Amino acid sequence: MQTADDLAGEIARLGAVTAGLSAAEPLRALLLVERYLAENVSPEAAAKLEALGAEADRDLAEAALRMPPVRPIKYVLQEMA
């Protein structure tokens, strides 16, 4: 695995996050962004990761709006005879 502080490692990390977004997996992308930002990446790579994280946040918000509402139902368990 490439280290976070070399160019190939940064490209690999950006590619992994982009792949998550392309695969419609914004939560996975956000987890990777958080993980990679904790590593020693360059300020330029950190800015790109933050932009990808914002895109993933938007994707999650849009998905939440498309979800059907969940309504609670009341149910009482009957005791067996």
HTML snippet that shows the backbone in 3Dmol.js (N, CA, C, O; Angstrom):
<script src="https://3Dmol.org/build/3Dmol-min.js"></script>
<div id="view" style="width:600px;height:400px;position:relative"></div>
<script>
const pdb = `
ATOM      1  N   MET A   1       0.849  -1.185   0.000  1.00  0.00           N
ATOM      2  CA  MET A   1       0.000   0.000   0.000  1.00  0.00           C
ATOM      3  C   MET A   1       0.890   1.242   0.000  1.00  0.00           C
ATOM      4  O   MET A   1       1.901   1.302   0.701  1.00  0.00           O
ATOM      5  N   GLN A   2       0.506   2.197  -0.773  1.00  0.00           N
ATOM      6  CA  GLN A   2       1.242   3.454  -0.831  1.00  0.00           C
ATOM      7  C   GLN A   2       0.992   4.252   0.453  1.00  0.00           C
ATOM      8  O   GLN A   2      -0.095   4.198   1.027  1.00  0.00           O
ATOM      9  N   THR A   3       1.999   4.980   0.885  1.00  0.00           N
ATOM     10  CA  THR A   3       1.818   5.803   2.075  1.00  0.00           C
ATOM     11  C   THR A   3       1.061   7.077   1.713  1.00  0.00           C
ATOM     12  O   THR A   3       1.041   7.498   0.556  1.00  0.00           O
ATOM     13  N   ALA A   4       0.451   7.670   2.704  1.00  0.00           N
ATOM     14  CA  ALA A   4      -0.383   8.857   2.476  1.00  0.00           C
ATOM     15  C   ALA A   4       0.429  10.074   2.067  1.00  0.00           C
ATOM     16  O   ALA A   4      -0.102  10.996   1.448  1.00  0.00           O
ATOM     17  N   ASP A   5       1.707  10.084   2.405  1.00  0.00           N
ATOM     18  CA  ASP A   5       2.491  11.291   2.141  1.00  0.00           C
ATOM     19  C   ASP A   5       3.235  11.277   0.807  1.00  0.00           C
ATOM     20  O   ASP A   5       4.016  12.189   0.537  1.00  0.00           O
ATOM     21  N   ASP A   6       3.011  10.261  -0.035  1.00  0.00           N
ATOM     22  CA  ASP A   6       3.601  10.312  -1.373  1.00  0.00           C
ATOM     23  C   ASP A   6       2.494  10.481  -2.417  1.00  0.00           C
ATOM     24  O   ASP A   6       1.325  10.207  -2.145  1.00  0.00           O
ATOM     25  N   LEU A   7       2.868  10.923  -3.582  1.00  0.00           N
ATOM     26  CA  LEU A   7       1.895  11.255  -4.624  1.00  0.00           C
ATOM     27  C   LEU A   7       1.037  10.062  -5.017  1.00  0.00           C
ATOM     28  O   LEU A   7      -0.179  10.193  -5.156  1.00  0.00           O
ATOM     29  N   ALA A   8       1.653   8.904  -5.196  1.00  0.00           N
ATOM     30  CA  ALA A   8       0.885   7.717  -5.584  1.00  0.00           C
ATOM     31  C   ALA A   8      -0.133   7.344  -4.502  1.00  0.00           C
ATOM     32  O   ALA A   8      -1.249   6.929  -4.814  1.00  0.00           O
ATOM     33  N   GLY A   9       0.252   7.494  -3.232  1.00  0.00           N
ATOM     34  CA  GLY A   9      -0.674   7.202  -2.137  1.00  0.00           C
ATOM     35  C   GLY A   9      -1.849   8.159  -2.114  1.00  0.00           C
ATOM     36  O   GLY A   9      -2.986   7.755  -1.867  1.00  0.00           O
ATOM     37  N   GLU A  10      -1.575   9.424  -2.372  1.00  0.00           N
ATOM     38  CA  GLU A  10      -2.663  10.409  -2.400  1.00  0.00           C
ATOM     39  C   GLU A  10      -3.606  10.135  -3.569  1.00  0.00           C
ATOM     40  O   GLU A  10      -4.825  10.223  -3.422  1.00  0.00           O
ATOM     41  N   ILE A  11      -3.041   9.803  -4.722  1.00  0.00           N
ATOM     42  CA  ILE A  11      -3.874   9.498  -5.887  1.00  0.00           C
ATOM     43  C   ILE A  11      -4.731   8.268  -5.604  1.00  0.00           C
ATOM     44  O   ILE A  11      -5.911   8.236  -5.954  1.00  0.00           O
ATOM     45  N   ALA A  12      -4.140   7.256  -4.971  1.00  0.00           N
ATOM     46  CA  ALA A  12      -4.893   6.049  -4.641  1.00  0.00           C
ATOM     47  C   ALA A  12      -6.039   6.363  -3.679  1.00  0.00           C
ATOM     48  O   ALA A  12      -7.139   5.832  -3.836  1.00  0.00           O
ATOM     49  N   ARG A  13      -5.797   7.201  -2.708  1.00  0.00           N
ATOM     50  CA  ARG A  13      -6.837   7.547  -1.741  1.00  0.00           C
ATOM     51  C   ARG A  13      -7.963   8.341  -2.394  1.00  0.00           C
ATOM     52  O   ARG A  13      -9.139   8.086  -2.137  1.00  0.00           O
ATOM     53  N   LEU A  14      -7.602   9.295  -3.231  1.00  0.00           N
ATOM     54  CA  LEU A  14      -8.633  10.056  -3.951  1.00  0.00           C
ATOM     55  C   LEU A  14      -9.429   9.130  -4.865  1.00  0.00           C
ATOM     56  O   LEU A  14     -10.644   9.279  -4.996  1.00  0.00           O
ATOM     57  N   GLY A  15      -8.754   8.185  -5.492  1.00  0.00           N
ATOM     58  CA  GLY A  15      -9.429   7.227  -6.361  1.00  0.00           C
ATOM     59  C   GLY A  15     -10.387   6.332  -5.601  1.00  0.00           C
ATOM     60  O   GLY A  15     -11.467   6.018  -6.101  1.00  0.00           O
ATOM     61  N   ALA A  16     -10.012   5.918  -4.405  1.00  0.00           N
ATOM     62  CA  ALA A  16     -10.887   5.061  -3.598  1.00  0.00           C
ATOM     63  C   ALA A  16     -12.162   5.801  -3.201  1.00  0.00           C
ATOM     64  O   ALA A  16     -13.254   5.233  -3.237  1.00  0.00           O
ATOM     65  N   VAL A  17     -12.021   7.056  -2.828  1.00  0.00           N
ATOM     66  CA  VAL A  17     -13.201   7.851  -2.449  1.00  0.00           C
ATOM     67  C   VAL A  17     -14.083   8.085  -3.677  1.00  0.00           C
ATOM     68  O   VAL A  17     -15.305   7.960  -3.603  1.00  0.00           O
ATOM     69  N   THR A  18     -13.456   8.426  -4.803  1.00  0.00           N
ATOM     70  CA  THR A  18     -14.207   8.652  -6.033  1.00  0.00           C
ATOM     71  C   THR A  18     -14.932   7.378  -6.463  1.00  0.00           C
ATOM     72  O   THR A  18     -16.063   7.439  -6.944  1.00  0.00           O
ATOM     73  N   ALA A  19     -14.288   6.231  -6.292  1.00  0.00           N
ATOM     74  CA  ALA A  19     -14.923   4.958  -6.634  1.00  0.00           C
ATOM     75  C   ALA A  19     -16.157   4.715  -5.765  1.00  0.00           C
ATOM     76  O   ALA A  19     -17.178   4.229  -6.251  1.00  0.00           O
ATOM     77  N   GLY A  20     -16.060   5.050  -4.499  1.00  0.00           N
ATOM     78  CA  GLY A  20     -17.226   4.912  -3.619  1.00  0.00           C
ATOM     79  C   GLY A  20     -18.386   5.768  -4.082  1.00  0.00           C
ATOM     80  O   GLY A  20     -19.537   5.331  -4.067  1.00  0.00           O
ATOM     81  N   LEU A  21     -18.080   6.994  -4.496  1.00  0.00           N
ATOM     82  CA  LEU A  21     -19.135   7.876  -4.995  1.00  0.00           C
ATOM     83  C   LEU A  21     -19.717   7.342  -6.305  1.00  0.00           C
ATOM     84  O   LEU A  21     -20.932   7.363  -6.501  1.00  0.00           O
ATOM     85  N   SER A  22     -18.849   6.865  -7.198  1.00  0.00           N
ATOM     86  CA  SER A  22     -19.307   6.338  -8.483  1.00  0.00           C
ATOM     87  C   SER A  22     -20.161   5.091  -8.309  1.00  0.00           C
ATOM     88  O   SER A  22     -21.050   4.825  -9.118  1.00  0.00           O
ATOM     89  N   ALA A  23     -19.898   4.338  -7.270  1.00  0.00           N
ATOM     90  CA  ALA A  23     -20.658   3.119  -6.997  1.00  0.00           C
ATOM     91  C   ALA A  23     -21.922   3.396  -6.191  1.00  0.00           C
ATOM     92  O   ALA A  23     -22.574   2.468  -5.714  1.00  0.00           O
ATOM     93  N   ALA A  24     -22.265   4.662  -6.041  1.00  0.00           N
ATOM     94  CA  ALA A  24     -23.450   5.064  -5.261  1.00  0.00           C
ATOM     95  C   ALA A  24     -23.344   4.575  -3.819  1.00  0.00           C
ATOM     96  O   ALA A  24     -24.321   4.106  -3.235  1.00  0.00           O
ATOM     97  N   GLU A  25     -22.141   4.692  -3.257  1.00  0.00           N
ATOM     98  CA  GLU A  25     -21.876   4.317  -1.865  1.00  0.00           C
ATOM     99  C   GLU A  25     -21.335   5.531  -1.108  1.00  0.00           C
ATOM    100  O   GLU A  25     -20.177   5.538  -0.690  1.00  0.00           O
ATOM    101  N   PRO A  26     -22.178   6.563  -0.930  1.00  0.00           N
ATOM    102  CA  PRO A  26     -21.672   7.781  -0.290  1.00  0.00           C
ATOM    103  C   PRO A  26     -21.237   7.586   1.152  1.00  0.00           C
ATOM    104  O   PRO A  26     -20.329   8.274   1.619  1.00  0.00           O
ATOM    105  N   LEU A  27     -21.863   6.670   1.859  1.00  0.00           N
ATOM    106  CA  LEU A  27     -21.450   6.441   3.247  1.00  0.00           C
ATOM    107  C   LEU A  27     -20.045   5.855   3.294  1.00  0.00           C
ATOM    108  O   LEU A  27     -19.229   6.247   4.129  1.00  0.00           O
ATOM    109  N   ARG A  28     -19.768   4.922   2.401  1.00  0.00           N
ATOM    110  CA  ARG A  28     -18.419   4.351   2.308  1.00  0.00           C
ATOM    111  C   ARG A  28     -17.407   5.452   1.970  1.00  0.00           C
ATOM    112  O   ARG A  28     -16.321   5.514   2.547  1.00  0.00           O
ATOM    113  N   ALA A  29     -17.786   6.316   1.024  1.00  0.00           N
ATOM    114  CA  ALA A  29     -16.902   7.423   0.637  1.00  0.00           C
ATOM    115  C   ALA A  29     -16.621   8.326   1.841  1.00  0.00           C
ATOM    116  O   ALA A  29     -15.480   8.739   2.052  1.00  0.00           O
ATOM    117  N   LEU A  30     -17.646   8.631   2.626  1.00  0.00           N
ATOM    118  CA  LEU A  30     -17.449   9.483   3.807  1.00  0.00           C
ATOM    119  C   LEU A  30     -16.525   8.829   4.830  1.00  0.00           C
ATOM    120  O   LEU A  30     -15.681   9.496   5.428  1.00  0.00           O
ATOM    121  N   LEU A  31     -16.685   7.536   5.024  1.00  0.00           N
ATOM    122  CA  LEU A  31     -15.811   6.829   5.967  1.00  0.00           C
ATOM    123  C   LEU A  31     -14.360   6.886   5.500  1.00  0.00           C
ATOM    124  O   LEU A  31     -13.446   7.082   6.300  1.00  0.00           O
ATOM    125  N   LEU A  32     -14.161   6.711   4.198  1.00  0.00           N
ATOM    126  CA  LEU A  32     -12.801   6.793   3.666  1.00  0.00           C
ATOM    127  C   LEU A  32     -12.232   8.202   3.799  1.00  0.00           C
ATOM    128  O   LEU A  32     -11.066   8.370   4.156  1.00  0.00           O
ATOM    129  N   VAL A  33     -13.043   9.207   3.516  1.00  0.00           N
ATOM    130  CA  VAL A  33     -12.581  10.590   3.649  1.00  0.00           C
ATOM    131  C   VAL A  33     -12.123  10.852   5.079  1.00  0.00           C
ATOM    132  O   VAL A  33     -11.050  11.415   5.299  1.00  0.00           O
ATOM    133  N   GLU A  34     -12.930  10.446   6.041  1.00  0.00           N
ATOM    134  CA  GLU A  34     -12.573  10.658   7.449  1.00  0.00           C
ATOM    135  C   GLU A  34     -11.266   9.948   7.790  1.00  0.00           C
ATOM    136  O   GLU A  34     -10.396  10.504   8.460  1.00  0.00           O
ATOM    137  N   ARG A  35     -11.146   8.722   7.320  1.00  0.00           N
ATOM    138  CA  ARG A  35      -9.934   7.937   7.590  1.00  0.00           C
ATOM    139  C   ARG A  35      -8.702   8.580   6.954  1.00  0.00           C
ATOM    140  O   ARG A  35      -7.656   8.702   7.592  1.00  0.00           O
ATOM    141  N   TYR A  36      -8.834   8.987   5.699  1.00  0.00           N
ATOM    142  CA  TYR A  36      -7.687   9.539   4.977  1.00  0.00           C
ATOM    143  C   TYR A  36      -7.303  10.923   5.477  1.00  0.00           C
ATOM    144  O   TYR A  36      -6.123  11.273   5.459  1.00  0.00           O
ATOM    145  N   LEU A  37      -8.265  11.713   5.920  1.00  0.00           N
ATOM    146  CA  LEU A  37      -7.932  13.032   6.461  1.00  0.00           C
ATOM    147  C   LEU A  37      -7.137  12.914   7.758  1.00  0.00           C
ATOM    148  O   LEU A  37      -6.387  13.822   8.113  1.00  0.00           O
ATOM    149  N   ALA A  38      -7.299  11.806   8.458  1.00  0.00           N
ATOM    150  CA  ALA A  38      -6.553  11.590   9.698  1.00  0.00           C
ATOM    151  C   ALA A  38      -5.099  11.212   9.416  1.00  0.00           C
ATOM    152  O   ALA A  38      -4.254  11.257  10.310  1.00  0.00           O
ATOM    153  N   GLU A  39      -4.812  10.836   8.160  1.00  0.00           N
ATOM    154  CA  GLU A  39      -3.445  10.492   7.770  1.00  0.00           C
ATOM    155  C   GLU A  39      -2.690  11.756   7.363  1.00  0.00           C
ATOM    156  O   GLU A  39      -3.265  12.843   7.306  1.00  0.00           O
ATOM    157  N   ASN A  40      -1.435  11.605   7.088  1.00  0.00           N
ATOM    158  CA  ASN A  40      -0.577  12.742   6.757  1.00  0.00           C
ATOM    159  C   ASN A  40      -0.630  13.048   5.259  1.00  0.00           C
ATOM    160  O   ASN A  40       0.346  12.821   4.543  1.00  0.00           O
ATOM    161  N   VAL A  41      -1.767  13.561   4.784  1.00  0.00           N
ATOM    162  CA  VAL A  41      -1.883  13.914   3.367  1.00  0.00           C
ATOM    163  C   VAL A  41      -1.527  15.388   3.185  1.00  0.00           C
ATOM    164  O   VAL A  41      -1.570  16.175   4.131  1.00  0.00           O
ATOM    165  N   SER A  42      -1.178  15.738   1.961  1.00  0.00           N
ATOM    166  CA  SER A  42      -0.822  17.130   1.672  1.00  0.00           C
ATOM    167  C   SER A  42      -2.056  18.022   1.804  1.00  0.00           C
ATOM    168  O   SER A  42      -3.184  17.531   1.741  1.00  0.00           O
ATOM    169  N   PRO A  43      -1.851  19.315   1.983  1.00  0.00           N
ATOM    170  CA  PRO A  43      -2.999  20.235   2.047  1.00  0.00           C
ATOM    171  C   PRO A  43      -3.855  20.181   0.774  1.00  0.00           C
ATOM    172  O   PRO A  43      -5.076  20.317   0.846  1.00  0.00           O
ATOM    173  N   GLU A  44      -3.228  19.986  -0.374  1.00  0.00           N
ATOM    174  CA  GLU A  44      -3.978  19.904  -1.632  1.00  0.00           C
ATOM    175  C   GLU A  44      -4.867  18.665  -1.651  1.00  0.00           C
ATOM    176  O   GLU A  44      -6.032  18.734  -2.041  1.00  0.00           O
ATOM    177  N   ALA A  45      -4.309  17.529  -1.226  1.00  0.00           N
ATOM    178  CA  ALA A  45      -5.091  16.292  -1.180  1.00  0.00           C
ATOM    179  C   ALA A  45      -6.201  16.405  -0.135  1.00  0.00           C
ATOM    180  O   ALA A  45      -7.310  15.916  -0.348  1.00  0.00           O
ATOM    181  N   ALA A  46      -5.902  17.048   0.989  1.00  0.00           N
ATOM    182  CA  ALA A  46      -6.921  17.229   2.027  1.00  0.00           C
ATOM    183  C   ALA A  46      -8.075  18.066   1.494  1.00  0.00           C
ATOM    184  O   ALA A  46      -9.234  17.765   1.775  1.00  0.00           O
ATOM    185  N   ALA A  47      -7.779  19.105   0.735  1.00  0.00           N
ATOM    186  CA  ALA A  47      -8.840  19.942   0.160  1.00  0.00           C
ATOM    187  C   ALA A  47      -9.691  19.136  -0.816  1.00  0.00           C
ATOM    188  O   ALA A  47     -10.915  19.269  -0.835  1.00  0.00           O
ATOM    189  N   LYS A  48      -9.045  18.302  -1.625  1.00  0.00           N
ATOM    190  CA  LYS A  48      -9.798  17.462  -2.565  1.00  0.00           C
ATOM    191  C   LYS A  48     -10.654  16.446  -1.826  1.00  0.00           C
ATOM    192  O   LYS A  48     -11.799  16.200  -2.205  1.00  0.00           O
ATOM    193  N   LEU A  49     -10.101  15.856  -0.771  1.00  0.00           N
ATOM    194  CA  LEU A  49     -10.864  14.902   0.029  1.00  0.00           C
ATOM    195  C   LEU A  49     -12.068  15.574   0.684  1.00  0.00           C
ATOM    196  O   LEU A  49     -13.156  14.999   0.726  1.00  0.00           O
ATOM    197  N   GLU A  50     -11.875  16.784   1.192  1.00  0.00           N
ATOM    198  CA  GLU A  50     -12.989  17.508   1.811  1.00  0.00           C
ATOM    199  C   GLU A  50     -14.074  17.815   0.781  1.00  0.00           C
ATOM    200  O   GLU A  50     -15.261  17.742   1.099  1.00  0.00           O
ATOM    201  N   ALA A  51     -13.684  18.157  -0.443  1.00  0.00           N
ATOM    202  CA  ALA A  51     -14.667  18.412  -1.494  1.00  0.00           C
ATOM    203  C   ALA A  51     -15.433  17.134  -1.837  1.00  0.00           C
ATOM    204  O   ALA A  51     -16.648  17.172  -2.036  1.00  0.00           O
ATOM    205  N   LEU A  52     -14.732  16.012  -1.905  1.00  0.00           N
ATOM    206  CA  LEU A  52     -15.404  14.732  -2.163  1.00  0.00           C
ATOM    207  C   LEU A  52     -16.324  14.361  -0.998  1.00  0.00           C
ATOM    208  O   LEU A  52     -17.399  13.797  -1.205  1.00  0.00           O
ATOM    209  N   GLY A  53     -15.903  14.678   0.216  1.00  0.00           N
ATOM    210  CA  GLY A  53     -16.755  14.427   1.384  1.00  0.00           C
ATOM    211  C   GLY A  53     -18.030  15.254   1.335  1.00  0.00           C
ATOM    212  O   GLY A  53     -19.103  14.772   1.697  1.00  0.00           O
ATOM    213  N   ALA A  54     -17.912  16.495   0.889  1.00  0.00           N
ATOM    214  CA  ALA A  54     -19.100  17.348   0.755  1.00  0.00           C
ATOM    215  C   ALA A  54     -20.041  16.774  -0.306  1.00  0.00           C
ATOM    216  O   ALA A  54     -21.260  16.807  -0.145  1.00  0.00           O
ATOM    217  N   GLU A  55     -19.474  16.253  -1.377  1.00  0.00           N
ATOM    218  CA  GLU A  55     -20.298  15.623  -2.418  1.00  0.00           C
ATOM    219  C   GLU A  55     -21.023  14.392  -1.862  1.00  0.00           C
ATOM    220  O   GLU A  55     -22.196  14.169  -2.162  1.00  0.00           O
ATOM    221  N   ALA A  56     -20.331  13.610  -1.065  1.00  0.00           N
ATOM    222  CA  ALA A  56     -20.946  12.431  -0.448  1.00  0.00           C
ATOM    223  C   ALA A  56     -22.060  12.847   0.507  1.00  0.00           C
ATOM    224  O   ALA A  56     -23.108  12.204   0.552  1.00  0.00           O
ATOM    225  N   ASP A  57     -21.843  13.915   1.269  1.00  0.00           N
ATOM    226  CA  ASP A  57     -22.892  14.432   2.158  1.00  0.00           C
ATOM    227  C   ASP A  57     -24.136  14.829   1.360  1.00  0.00           C
ATOM    228  O   ASP A  57     -25.259  14.531   1.765  1.00  0.00           O
ATOM    229  N   ARG A  58     -23.930  15.500   0.232  1.00  0.00           N
ATOM    230  CA  ARG A  58     -25.065  15.894  -0.619  1.00  0.00           C
ATOM    231  C   ARG A  58     -25.789  14.667  -1.155  1.00  0.00           C
ATOM    232  O   ARG A  58     -27.019  14.632  -1.189  1.00  0.00           O
ATOM    233  N   ASP A  59     -25.031  13.667  -1.570  1.00  0.00           N
ATOM    234  CA  ASP A  59     -25.640  12.434  -2.074  1.00  0.00           C
ATOM    235  C   ASP A  59     -26.485  11.763  -0.995  1.00  0.00           C
ATOM    236  O   ASP A  59     -27.580  11.276  -1.276  1.00  0.00           O
ATOM    237  N   LEU A  60     -25.983  11.737   0.230  1.00  0.00           N
ATOM    238  CA  LEU A  60     -26.743  11.139   1.335  1.00  0.00           C
ATOM    239  C   LEU A  60     -28.017  11.928   1.622  1.00  0.00           C
ATOM    240  O   LEU A  60     -29.074  11.345   1.862  1.00  0.00           O
ATOM    241  N   ALA A  61     -27.914  13.252   1.596  1.00  0.00           N
ATOM    242  CA  ALA A  61     -29.088  14.094   1.850  1.00  0.00           C
ATOM    243  C   ALA A  61     -30.144  13.890   0.767  1.00  0.00           C
ATOM    244  O   ALA A  61     -31.336  13.810   1.065  1.00  0.00           O
ATOM    245  N   GLU A  62     -29.707  13.805  -0.485  1.00  0.00           N
ATOM    246  CA  GLU A  62     -30.654  13.571  -1.585  1.00  0.00           C
ATOM    247  C   GLU A  62     -31.310  12.202  -1.458  1.00  0.00           C
ATOM    248  O   GLU A  62     -32.507  12.062  -1.707  1.00  0.00           O
ATOM    249  N   ALA A  63     -30.543  11.202  -1.076  1.00  0.00           N
ATOM    250  CA  ALA A  63     -31.096   9.854  -0.900  1.00  0.00           C
ATOM    251  C   ALA A  63     -32.127   9.839   0.228  1.00  0.00           C
ATOM    252  O   ALA A  63     -33.147   9.157   0.128  1.00  0.00           O
ATOM    253  N   ALA A  64     -31.865  10.584   1.293  1.00  0.00           N
ATOM    254  CA  ALA A  64     -32.808  10.641   2.412  1.00  0.00           C
ATOM    255  C   ALA A  64     -34.127  11.271   1.985  1.00  0.00           C
ATOM    256  O   ALA A  64     -35.191  10.879   2.465  1.00  0.00           O
ATOM    257  N   LEU A  65     -34.058  12.240   1.088  1.00  0.00           N
ATOM    258  CA  LEU A  65     -35.287  12.881   0.611  1.00  0.00           C
ATOM    259  C   LEU A  65     -36.111  11.949  -0.271  1.00  0.00           C
ATOM    260  O   LEU A  65     -37.333  12.080  -0.340  1.00  0.00           O
ATOM    261  N   ARG A  66     -35.453  11.013  -0.942  1.00  0.00           N
ATOM    262  CA  ARG A  66     -36.156  10.080  -1.821  1.00  0.00           C
ATOM    263  C   ARG A  66     -36.736   8.892  -1.076  1.00  0.00           C
ATOM    264  O   ARG A  66     -37.560   8.159  -1.623  1.00  0.00           O
ATOM    265  N   MET A  67     -36.320   8.695   0.152  1.00  0.00           N
ATOM    266  CA  MET A  67     -36.796   7.547   0.921  1.00  0.00           C
ATOM    267  C   MET A  67     -38.252   7.759   1.324  1.00  0.00           C
ATOM    268  O   MET A  67     -38.657   8.874   1.652  1.00  0.00           O
ATOM    269  N   PRO A  68     -39.029   6.690   1.298  1.00  0.00           N
ATOM    270  CA  PRO A  68     -40.421   6.835   1.749  1.00  0.00           C
ATOM    271  C   PRO A  68     -40.447   7.104   3.251  1.00  0.00           C
ATOM    272  O   PRO A  68     -39.566   6.660   3.987  1.00  0.00           O
ATOM    273  N   PRO A  69     -41.460   7.831   3.692  1.00  0.00           N
ATOM    274  CA  PRO A  69     -41.535   8.105   5.129  1.00  0.00           C
ATOM    275  C   PRO A  69     -41.807   6.819   5.907  1.00  0.00           C
ATOM    276  O   PRO A  69     -42.481   5.912   5.419  1.00  0.00           O
ATOM    277  N   VAL A  70     -41.286   6.759   7.086  1.00  0.00           N
ATOM    278  CA  VAL A  70     -41.506   5.610   7.948  1.00  0.00           C
ATOM    279  C   VAL A  70     -42.492   6.037   9.023  1.00  0.00           C
ATOM    280  O   VAL A  70     -42.254   6.983   9.774  1.00  0.00           O
ATOM    281  N   ARG A  71     -43.579   5.334   9.075  1.00  0.00           N
ATOM    282  CA  ARG A  71     -44.605   5.645  10.073  1.00  0.00           C
ATOM    283  C   ARG A  71     -44.655   4.511  11.101  1.00  0.00           C
ATOM    284  O   ARG A  71     -44.719   3.337  10.734  1.00  0.00           O
ATOM    285  N   PRO A  72     -44.626   4.863  12.370  1.00  0.00           N
ATOM    286  CA  PRO A  72     -44.700   3.811  13.384  1.00  0.00           C
ATOM    287  C   PRO A  72     -46.095   3.193  13.416  1.00  0.00           C
ATOM    288  O   PRO A  72     -47.093   3.860  13.143  1.00  0.00           O
ATOM    289  N   ILE A  73     -46.142   1.926  13.751  1.00  0.00           N
ATOM    290  CA  ILE A  73     -47.436   1.273  13.916  1.00  0.00           C
ATOM    291  C   ILE A  73     -47.533   0.780  15.350  1.00  0.00           C
ATOM    292  O   ILE A  73     -46.530   0.483  16.000  1.00  0.00           O
ATOM    293  N   LYS A  74     -48.749   0.705  15.814  1.00  0.00           N
ATOM    294  CA  LYS A  74     -48.956   0.231  17.170  1.00  0.00           C
ATOM    295  C   LYS A  74     -49.376  -1.231  17.090  1.00  0.00           C
ATOM    296  O   LYS A  74     -50.276  -1.592  16.331  1.00  0.00           O
ATOM    297  N   TYR A  75     -48.726  -2.048  17.867  1.00  0.00           N
ATOM    298  CA  TYR A  75     -49.022  -3.462  17.866  1.00  0.00           C
ATOM    299  C   TYR A  75     -48.935  -3.958  19.300  1.00  0.00           C
ATOM    300  O   TYR A  75     -47.993  -3.639  20.026  1.00  0.00           O
ATOM    301  N   VAL A  76     -49.916  -4.733  19.694  1.00  0.00           N
ATOM    302  CA  VAL A  76     -49.941  -5.297  21.019  1.00  0.00           C
ATOM    303  C   VAL A  76     -49.808  -6.798  20.895  1.00  0.00           C
ATOM    304  O   VAL A  76     -50.594  -7.442  20.200  1.00  0.00           O
ATOM    305  N   LEU A  77     -48.829  -7.351  21.559  1.00  0.00           N
ATOM    306  CA  LEU A  77     -48.644  -8.804  21.520  1.00  0.00           C
ATOM    307  C   LEU A  77     -49.733  -9.470  22.355  1.00  0.00           C
ATOM    308  O   LEU A  77     -50.042  -9.063  23.475  1.00  0.00           O
ATOM    309  N   GLN A  78     -50.283 -10.483  21.771  1.00  0.00           N
ATOM    310  CA  GLN A  78     -51.306 -11.259  22.479  1.00  0.00           C
ATOM    311  C   GLN A  78     -50.645 -12.419  23.202  1.00  0.00           C
ATOM    312  O   GLN A  78     -49.724 -13.053  22.686  1.00  0.00           O
ATOM    313  N   GLU A  79     -51.127 -12.681  24.392  1.00  0.00           N
ATOM    314  CA  GLU A  79     -50.586 -13.791  25.159  1.00  0.00           C
ATOM    315  C   GLU A  79     -51.125 -15.094  24.590  1.00  0.00           C
ATOM    316  O   GLU A  79     -52.309 -15.204  24.270  1.00  0.00           O
ATOM    317  N   MET A  80     -50.239 -16.082  24.469  1.00  0.00           N
ATOM    318  CA  MET A  80     -50.669 -17.375  23.929  1.00  0.00           C
ATOM    319  C   MET A  80     -51.410 -18.151  25.000  1.00  0.00           C
ATOM    320  O   MET A  80     -51.067 -18.086  26.180  1.00  0.00           O
ATOM    321  N   ALA A  81     -52.420 -18.879  24.583  1.00  0.00           N
ATOM    322  CA  ALA A  81     -53.229 -19.659  25.543  1.00  0.00           C
ATOM    323  C   ALA A  81     -52.564 -20.939  25.952  1.00  0.00           C
ATOM    324  O   ALA A  81     -53.118 -21.696  26.749  1.00  0.00           O
TER     325      ALA A  81
END
`;
const viewer = $3Dmol.createViewer("view");
viewer.addModel(pdb, "pdb");
viewer.setStyle({}, {cartoon: {color: "spectrum"}});
viewer.zoomTo();
viewer.render();
</script>
